[in-house]
Amino acid sequence: MKVMTYVAVGLLLVGVLAMIMAGISPTDAWPALDPEALPAQLVAATPVAFLWLGLLAVIATPIVRVVAAGVAYASGGEWRMVAISIAILAVIMVGVASAVGTEA
């Protein structure tokens, strides 16, 4: 989990530094996440690619943690905790599903 956090922060830092070097203001309009364009943007080393990838890593970190905890609980036979882990993942999925397609 520490490594994933460091990677996320590193990607965000690279994105912010790339914004500064490109003269992009953080208050400028920013493009929406386009997963299909992300690999090409990474190859082109655009700030938007590093920022979106860093944000995705930040979002994925707690989800991965809950999945890892659920697996650990399952291997220890703690079925109540497995059920709680599944319930937490369901809440996260409902939150993500309700946010998809909405604009802030």
Secondary structure as UniProt FT lines:
FT   HELIX           2..22
FT   TURN            26..27
FT   TURN            35..37
FT   HELIX           38..43
FT   TURN            44..45
FT   HELIX           47..75
FT   TURN            76..77
FT   HELIX           79..99
FT   TURN            100..101
//
